[in-house]
């Protein structure tokens, strides 16, 4: 499965979601333990917030 590390930058998430047609991505630590999930909604919200702050 597609996962990201808890130390990865948020900027990689939109590309992964698009490339693999995902609705969520598990976030794991260096010991491969689940730390949480990032949802598509989280990414969209972050992108919209960033656009608003640039206006």
PDB file with SEQRES, HELIX, SHEET and CRYST1 records, atoms N, CA, C and O in Angstrom:
SEQRES   1 A   55  UNK UNK UNK UNK UNK UNK UNK UNK UNK UNK UNK UNK UNK          
SEQRES   2 A   55  UNK UNK UNK UNK UNK UNK UNK UNK UNK UNK UNK UNK UNK          
SEQRES   3 A   55  UNK UNK UNK UNK UNK UNK UNK UNK UNK UNK UNK UNK UNK          
SEQRES   4 A   55  UNK UNK UNK UNK UNK UNK UNK UNK UNK UNK UNK UNK UNK          
SEQRES   5 A   55  UNK UNK UNK                                                  
HELIX    1 AA1 UNK A   10  UNK A   12  5                                   3    
HELIX    2 AA2 UNK A   13  UNK A   20  1                                   8    
HELIX    3 AA3 UNK A   40  UNK A   54  1                                  15    
SHEET    1 AA1 3 UNK A   3  UNK A   5  0                                        
SHEET    2 AA1 3 UNK A  24  UNK A  28  1                                        
SHEET    3 AA1 3 UNK A  34  UNK A  39 -1                                        
CRYST1    1.000    1.000    1.000  90.00  90.00  90.00 P 1           1          
ATOM      1  N   UNK A   1       0.818  -1.207   0.000  1.00  0.00           N  
ATOM      2  CA  UNK A   1       0.000   0.000   0.000  1.00  0.00           C  
ATOM      3  C   UNK A   1       0.857   1.265   0.000  1.00  0.00           C  
ATOM      4  O   UNK A   1       2.016   1.244   0.415  1.00  0.00           O  
ATOM      5  N   UNK A   2       0.283   2.342  -0.461  1.00  0.00           N  
ATOM      6  CA  UNK A   2       0.962   3.633  -0.463  1.00  0.00           C  
ATOM      7  C   UNK A   2       0.884   4.215   0.943  1.00  0.00           C  
ATOM      8  O   UNK A   2      -0.196   4.313   1.526  1.00  0.00           O  
ATOM      9  N   UNK A   3       2.038   4.599   1.480  1.00  0.00           N  
ATOM     10  CA  UNK A   3       2.102   5.234   2.795  1.00  0.00           C  
ATOM     11  C   UNK A   3       3.071   6.403   2.733  1.00  0.00           C  
ATOM     12  O   UNK A   3       3.860   6.523   1.795  1.00  0.00           O  
ATOM     13  N   UNK A   4       3.003   7.260   3.738  1.00  0.00           N  
ATOM     14  CA  UNK A   4       3.985   8.325   3.899  1.00  0.00           C  
ATOM     15  C   UNK A   4       4.524   8.256   5.315  1.00  0.00           C  
ATOM     16  O   UNK A   4       3.855   7.787   6.236  1.00  0.00           O  
ATOM     17  N   UNK A   5       5.745   8.734   5.465  1.00  0.00           N  
ATOM     18  CA  UNK A   5       6.338   8.809   6.797  1.00  0.00           C  
ATOM     19  C   UNK A   5       5.864  10.070   7.500  1.00  0.00           C  
ATOM     20  O   UNK A   5       5.523  11.061   6.853  1.00  0.00           O  
ATOM     21  N   UNK A   6       5.844  10.029   8.820  1.00  0.00           N  
ATOM     22  CA  UNK A   6       5.430  11.206   9.581  1.00  0.00           C  
ATOM     23  C   UNK A   6       6.422  12.357   9.443  1.00  0.00           C  
ATOM     24  O   UNK A   6       6.144  13.470   9.891  1.00  0.00           O  
ATOM     25  N   UNK A   7       7.569  12.103   8.833  1.00  0.00           N  
ATOM     26  CA  UNK A   7       8.564  13.156   8.603  1.00  0.00           C  
ATOM     27  C   UNK A   7       8.527  13.702   7.171  1.00  0.00           C  
ATOM     28  O   UNK A   7       9.238  14.656   6.857  1.00  0.00           O  
ATOM     29  N   UNK A   8       7.703  13.104   6.302  1.00  0.00           N  
ATOM     30  CA  UNK A   8       7.594  13.568   4.914  1.00  0.00           C  
ATOM     31  C   UNK A   8       6.931  14.942   4.855  1.00  0.00           C  
ATOM     32  O   UNK A   8       6.138  15.306   5.724  1.00  0.00           O  
ATOM     33  N   UNK A   9       7.269  15.688   3.822  1.00  0.00           N  
ATOM     34  CA  UNK A   9       6.671  17.013   3.624  1.00  0.00           C  
ATOM     35  C   UNK A   9       5.278  16.877   3.019  1.00  0.00           C  
ATOM     36  O   UNK A   9       5.024  15.997   2.196  1.00  0.00           O  
ATOM     37  N   UNK A  10       4.388  17.758   3.441  1.00  0.00           N  
ATOM     38  CA  UNK A  10       3.000  17.724   2.981  1.00  0.00           C  
ATOM     39  C   UNK A  10       2.888  17.950   1.477  1.00  0.00           C  
ATOM     40  O   UNK A  10       1.904  17.534   0.866  1.00  0.00           O  
ATOM     41  N   UNK A  11       3.868  18.594   0.879  1.00  0.00           N  
ATOM     42  CA  UNK A  11       3.830  18.899  -0.553  1.00  0.00           C  
ATOM     43  C   UNK A  11       3.792  17.654  -1.437  1.00  0.00           C  
ATOM     44  O   UNK A  11       3.364  17.741  -2.589  1.00  0.00           O  
ATOM     45  N   UNK A  12       4.225  16.503  -0.933  1.00  0.00           N  
ATOM     46  CA  UNK A  12       4.208  15.283  -1.748  1.00  0.00           C  
ATOM     47  C   UNK A  12       2.832  14.634  -1.817  1.00  0.00           C  
ATOM     48  O   UNK A  12       2.579  13.813  -2.699  1.00  0.00           O  
ATOM     49  N   UNK A  13       1.944  14.991  -0.901  1.00  0.00           N  
ATOM     50  CA  UNK A  13       0.658  14.307  -0.802  1.00  0.00           C  
ATOM     51  C   UNK A  13      -0.262  14.497  -2.004  1.00  0.00           C  
ATOM     52  O   UNK A  13      -0.830  13.510  -2.472  1.00  0.00           O  
ATOM     53  N   UNK A  14      -0.440  15.709  -2.531  1.00  0.00           N  
ATOM     54  CA  UNK A  14      -1.338  15.833  -3.695  1.00  0.00           C  
ATOM     55  C   UNK A  14      -0.919  14.962  -4.881  1.00  0.00           C  
ATOM     56  O   UNK A  14      -1.767  14.382  -5.559  1.00  0.00           O  
ATOM     57  N   UNK A  15       0.370  14.874  -5.127  1.00  0.00           N  
ATOM     58  CA  UNK A  15       0.853  14.044  -6.239  1.00  0.00           C  
ATOM     59  C   UNK A  15       0.530  12.571  -6.003  1.00  0.00           C  
ATOM     60  O   UNK A  15       0.098  11.880  -6.926  1.00  0.00           O  
ATOM     61  N   UNK A  16       0.734  12.085  -4.783  1.00  0.00           N  
ATOM     62  CA  UNK A  16       0.438  10.685  -4.471  1.00  0.00           C  
ATOM     63  C   UNK A  16      -1.052  10.390  -4.606  1.00  0.00           C  
ATOM     64  O   UNK A  16      -1.441   9.363  -5.162  1.00  0.00           O  
ATOM     65  N   UNK A  17      -1.875  11.289  -4.098  1.00  0.00           N  
ATOM     66  CA  UNK A  17      -3.324  11.101  -4.178  1.00  0.00           C  
ATOM     67  C   UNK A  17      -3.776  11.037  -5.630  1.00  0.00           C  
ATOM     68  O   UNK A  17      -4.599  10.197  -5.994  1.00  0.00           O  
ATOM     69  N   UNK A  18      -3.243  11.917  -6.448  1.00  0.00           N  
ATOM     70  CA  UNK A  18      -3.607  11.947  -7.864  1.00  0.00           C  
ATOM     71  C   UNK A  18      -3.072  10.725  -8.609  1.00  0.00           C  
ATOM     72  O   UNK A  18      -3.802  10.085  -9.366  1.00  0.00           O  
ATOM     73  N   UNK A  19      -1.810  10.408  -8.395  1.00  0.00           N  
ATOM     74  CA  UNK A  19      -1.158   9.311  -9.112  1.00  0.00           C  
ATOM     75  C   UNK A  19      -1.827   7.965  -8.838  1.00  0.00           C  
ATOM     76  O   UNK A  19      -2.001   7.158  -9.751  1.00  0.00           O  
ATOM     77  N   UNK A  20      -2.201   7.725  -7.578  1.00  0.00           N  
ATOM     78  CA  UNK A  20      -2.751   6.424  -7.194  1.00  0.00           C  
ATOM     79  C   UNK A  20      -4.267   6.451  -6.970  1.00  0.00           C  
ATOM     80  O   UNK A  20      -4.845   5.459  -6.525  1.00  0.00           O  
ATOM     81  N   UNK A  21      -4.915   7.588  -7.278  1.00  0.00           N  
ATOM     82  CA  UNK A  21      -6.364   7.730  -7.137  1.00  0.00           C  
ATOM     83  C   UNK A  21      -6.830   7.326  -5.734  1.00  0.00           C  
ATOM     84  O   UNK A  21      -7.703   6.473  -5.576  1.00  0.00           O  
ATOM     85  N   UNK A  22      -6.232   7.952  -4.730  1.00  0.00           N  
ATOM     86  CA  UNK A  22      -6.488   7.617  -3.333  1.00  0.00           C  
ATOM     87  C   UNK A  22      -7.506   8.554  -2.698  1.00  0.00           C  
ATOM     88  O   UNK A  22      -7.697   9.685  -3.145  1.00  0.00           O  
ATOM     89  N   UNK A  23      -8.153   8.063  -1.654  1.00  0.00           N  
ATOM     90  CA  UNK A  23      -9.025   8.890  -0.826  1.00  0.00           C  
ATOM     91  C   UNK A  23      -8.362   9.215   0.507  1.00  0.00           C  
ATOM     92  O   UNK A  23      -8.753  10.162   1.190  1.00  0.00           O  
ATOM     93  N   UNK A  24      -7.355   8.421   0.871  1.00  0.00           N  
ATOM     94  CA  UNK A  24      -6.608   8.662   2.100  1.00  0.00           C  
ATOM     95  C   UNK A  24      -5.241   7.997   1.988  1.00  0.00           C  
ATOM     96  O   UNK A  24      -5.021   7.114   1.158  1.00  0.00           O  
ATOM     97  N   UNK A  25      -4.332   8.446   2.845  1.00  0.00           N  
ATOM     98  CA  UNK A  25      -2.983   7.877   2.872  1.00  0.00           C  
ATOM     99  C   UNK A  25      -2.602   7.617   4.325  1.00  0.00           C  
ATOM    100  O   UNK A  25      -2.661   8.531   5.147  1.00  0.00           O  
ATOM    101  N   UNK A  26      -2.211   6.381   4.655  1.00  0.00           N  
ATOM    102  CA  UNK A  26      -1.742   6.105   6.008  1.00  0.00           C  
ATOM    103  C   UNK A  26      -0.404   6.802   6.273  1.00  0.00           C  
ATOM    104  O   UNK A  26       0.472   6.854   5.410  1.00  0.00           O  
ATOM    105  N   UNK A  27      -0.275   7.329   7.477  1.00  0.00           N  
ATOM    106  CA  UNK A  27       0.971   7.959   7.914  1.00  0.00           C  
ATOM    107  C   UNK A  27       1.617   7.022   8.926  1.00  0.00           C  
ATOM    108  O   UNK A  27       1.013   6.663   9.936  1.00  0.00           O  
ATOM    109  N   UNK A  28       2.867   6.630   8.631  1.00  0.00           N  
ATOM    110  CA  UNK A  28       3.576   5.705   9.514  1.00  0.00           C  
ATOM    111  C   UNK A  28       4.845   6.361  10.056  1.00  0.00           C  
ATOM    112  O   UNK A  28       5.333   7.353   9.514  1.00  0.00           O  
ATOM    113  N   UNK A  29       5.368   5.776  11.148  1.00  0.00           N  
ATOM    114  CA  UNK A  29       6.640   6.261  11.682  1.00  0.00           C  
ATOM    115  C   UNK A  29       7.773   5.378  11.163  1.00  0.00           C  
ATOM    116  O   UNK A  29       7.542   4.469  10.365  1.00  0.00           O  
ATOM    117  N   UNK A  30       8.980   5.644  11.612  1.00  0.00           N  
ATOM    118  CA  UNK A  30      10.144   4.897  11.113  1.00  0.00           C  
ATOM    119  C   UNK A  30      10.106   3.418  11.490  1.00  0.00           C  
ATOM    120  O   UNK A  30      10.794   2.603  10.874  1.00  0.00           O  
ATOM    121  N   UNK A  31       9.307   3.067  12.497  1.00  0.00           N  
ATOM    122  CA  UNK A  31       9.145   1.663  12.888  1.00  0.00           C  
ATOM    123  C   UNK A  31       7.971   1.007  12.148  1.00  0.00           C  
ATOM    124  O   UNK A  31       7.569  -0.110  12.471  1.00  0.00           O  
ATOM    125  N   UNK A  32       7.430   1.719  11.151  1.00  0.00           N  
ATOM    126  CA  UNK A  32       6.309   1.254  10.325  1.00  0.00           C  
ATOM    127  C   UNK A  32       5.031   1.058  11.131  1.00  0.00           C  
ATOM    128  O   UNK A  32       4.190   0.229  10.780  1.00  0.00           O  
ATOM    129  N   UNK A  33       4.887   1.820  12.210  1.00  0.00           N  
ATOM    130  CA  UNK A  33       3.658   1.802  13.002  1.00  0.00           C  
ATOM    131  C   UNK A  33       2.753   2.932  12.525  1.00  0.00           C  
ATOM    132  O   UNK A  33       3.217   4.033  12.227  1.00  0.00           O  
ATOM    133  N   UNK A  34       1.470   2.646  12.458  1.00  0.00           N  
ATOM    134  CA  UNK A  34       0.509   3.642  12.006  1.00  0.00           C  
ATOM    135  C   UNK A  34       0.435   4.802  12.992  1.00  0.00           C  
ATOM    136  O   UNK A  34       0.239   4.599  14.190  1.00  0.00           O  
ATOM    137  N   UNK A  35       0.592   6.004  12.481  1.00  0.00           N  
ATOM    138  CA  UNK A  35       0.498   7.218  13.294  1.00  0.00           C  
ATOM    139  C   UNK A  35      -0.824   7.938  13.045  1.00  0.00           C  
ATOM    140  O   UNK A  35      -1.311   8.662  13.913  1.00  0.00           O  
ATOM    141  N   UNK A  36      -1.406   7.740  11.856  1.00  0.00           N  
ATOM    142  CA  UNK A  36      -2.659   8.410  11.518  1.00  0.00           C  
ATOM    143  C   UNK A  36      -2.958   8.274  10.043  1.00  0.00           C  
ATOM    144  O   UNK A  36      -2.313   7.511   9.323  1.00  0.00           O  
ATOM    145  N   UNK A  37      -3.954   9.034   9.608  1.00  0.00           N  
ATOM    146  CA  UNK A  37      -4.376   9.013   8.209  1.00  0.00           C  
ATOM    147  C   UNK A  37      -4.515  10.444   7.716  1.00  0.00           C  
ATOM    148  O   UNK A  37      -4.943  11.327   8.459  1.00  0.00           O  
ATOM    149  N   UNK A  38      -4.151  10.668   6.461  1.00  0.00           N  
ATOM    150  CA  UNK A  38      -4.397  11.951   5.808  1.00  0.00           C  
ATOM    151  C   UNK A  38      -5.493  11.700   4.781  1.00  0.00           C  
ATOM    152  O   UNK A  38      -5.365  10.827   3.923  1.00  0.00           O  
ATOM    153  N   UNK A  39      -6.568  12.469   4.876  1.00  0.00           N  
ATOM    154  CA  UNK A  39      -7.692  12.329   3.954  1.00  0.00           C  
ATOM    155  C   UNK A  39      -7.577  13.333   2.817  1.00  0.00           C  
ATOM    156  O   UNK A  39      -6.950  14.382   2.962  1.00  0.00           O  
ATOM    157  N   UNK A  40      -8.189  13.003   1.687  1.00  0.00           N  
ATOM    158  CA  UNK A  40      -8.216  13.924   0.552  1.00  0.00           C  
ATOM    159  C   UNK A  40      -8.762  15.276   1.004  1.00  0.00           C  
ATOM    160  O   UNK A  40      -8.262  16.318   0.580  1.00  0.00           O  
ATOM    161  N   UNK A  41      -9.776  15.266   1.855  1.00  0.00           N  
ATOM    162  CA  UNK A  41     -10.369  16.512   2.350  1.00  0.00           C  
ATOM    163  C   UNK A  41      -9.332  17.370   3.070  1.00  0.00           C  
ATOM    164  O   UNK A  41      -9.358  18.596   2.962  1.00  0.00           O  
ATOM    165  N   UNK A  42      -8.421  16.731   3.803  1.00  0.00           N  
ATOM    166  CA  UNK A  42      -7.362  17.461   4.503  1.00  0.00           C  
ATOM    167  C   UNK A  42      -6.455  18.180   3.514  1.00  0.00           C  
ATOM    168  O   UNK A  42      -6.060  19.324   3.739  1.00  0.00           O  
ATOM    169  N   UNK A  43      -6.130  17.504   2.424  1.00  0.00           N  
ATOM    170  CA  UNK A  43      -5.237  18.080   1.415  1.00  0.00           C  
ATOM    171  C   UNK A  43      -5.922  19.240   0.703  1.00  0.00           C  
ATOM    172  O   UNK A  43      -5.321  20.297   0.512  1.00  0.00           O  
ATOM    173  N   UNK A  44      -7.178  19.042   0.312  1.00  0.00           N  
ATOM    174  CA  UNK A  44      -7.923  20.099  -0.373  1.00  0.00           C  
ATOM    175  C   UNK A  44      -8.040  21.324   0.528  1.00  0.00           C  
ATOM    176  O   UNK A  44      -7.840  22.451   0.077  1.00  0.00           O  
ATOM    177  N   UNK A  45      -8.360  21.105   1.789  1.00  0.00           N  
ATOM    178  CA  UNK A  45      -8.482  22.215   2.741  1.00  0.00           C  
ATOM    179  C   UNK A  45      -7.163  22.969   2.878  1.00  0.00           C  
ATOM    180  O   UNK A  45      -7.150  24.200   2.903  1.00  0.00           O  
ATOM    181  N   UNK A  46      -6.060  22.238   2.967  1.00  0.00           N  
ATOM    182  CA  UNK A  46      -4.747  22.874   3.085  1.00  0.00           C  
ATOM    183  C   UNK A  46      -4.418  23.689   1.834  1.00  0.00           C  
ATOM    184  O   UNK A  46      -3.915  24.807   1.934  1.00  0.00           O  
ATOM    185  N   UNK A  47      -4.701  23.132   0.663  1.00  0.00           N  
ATOM    186  CA  UNK A  47      -4.442  23.853  -0.587  1.00  0.00           C  
ATOM    187  C   UNK A  47      -5.279  25.126  -0.685  1.00  0.00           C  
ATOM    188  O   UNK A  47      -4.784  26.169  -1.114  1.00  0.00           O  
ATOM    189  N   UNK A  48      -6.545  25.038  -0.288  1.00  0.00           N  
ATOM    190  CA  UNK A  48      -7.414  26.214  -0.330  1.00  0.00           C  
ATOM    191  C   UNK A  48      -6.954  27.276   0.660  1.00  0.00           C  
ATOM    192  O   UNK A  48      -6.966  28.466   0.343  1.00  0.00           O  
ATOM    193  N   UNK A  49      -6.550  26.859   1.849  1.00  0.00           N  
ATOM    194  CA  UNK A  49      -6.042  27.805   2.846  1.00  0.00           C  
ATOM    195  C   UNK A  49      -4.797  28.513   2.335  1.00  0.00           C  
ATOM    196  O   UNK A  49      -4.636  29.717   2.536  1.00  0.00           O  
ATOM    197  N   UNK A  50      -3.918  27.770   1.675  1.00  0.00           N  
ATOM    198  CA  UNK A  50      -2.693  28.366   1.137  1.00  0.00           C  
ATOM    199  C   UNK A  50      -3.010  29.371   0.035  1.00  0.00           C  
ATOM    200  O   UNK A  50      -2.365  30.417  -0.049  1.00  0.00           O  
ATOM    201  N   UNK A  51      -3.982  29.074  -0.801  1.00  0.00           N  
ATOM    202  CA  UNK A  51      -4.361  30.002  -1.874  1.00  0.00           C  
ATOM    203  C   UNK A  51      -4.963  31.276  -1.296  1.00  0.00           C  
ATOM    204  O   UNK A  51      -4.668  32.376  -1.765  1.00  0.00           O  
ATOM    205  N   UNK A  52      -5.805  31.128  -0.278  1.00  0.00           N  
ATOM    206  CA  UNK A  52      -6.431  32.295   0.341  1.00  0.00           C  
ATOM    207  C   UNK A  52      -5.390  33.207   0.967  1.00  0.00           C  
ATOM    208  O   UNK A  52      -5.509  34.431   0.902  1.00  0.00           O  
ATOM    209  N   UNK A  53      -4.373  32.616   1.572  1.00  0.00           N  
ATOM    210  CA  UNK A  53      -3.351  33.428   2.236  1.00  0.00           C  
ATOM    211  C   UNK A  53      -2.470  34.165   1.228  1.00  0.00           C  
ATOM    212  O   UNK A  53      -1.827  35.153   1.583  1.00  0.00           O  
ATOM    213  N   UNK A  54      -2.432  33.705  -0.017  1.00  0.00           N  
ATOM    214  CA  UNK A  54      -1.618  34.354  -1.049  1.00  0.00           C  
ATOM    215  C   UNK A  54      -2.376  35.472  -1.765  1.00  0.00           C  
ATOM    216  O   UNK A  54      -1.779  36.265  -2.493  1.00  0.00           O  
ATOM    217  N   UNK A  55      -3.684  35.531  -1.557  1.00  0.00           N  
ATOM    218  CA  UNK A  55      -4.494  36.561  -2.232  1.00  0.00           C  
ATOM    219  C   UNK A  55      -4.380  37.876  -1.485  1.00  0.00           C  
ATOM    220  O   UNK A  55      -4.984  38.870  -1.888  1.00  0.00           O  
TER     221      UNK A  55                                                      
END                                                                             
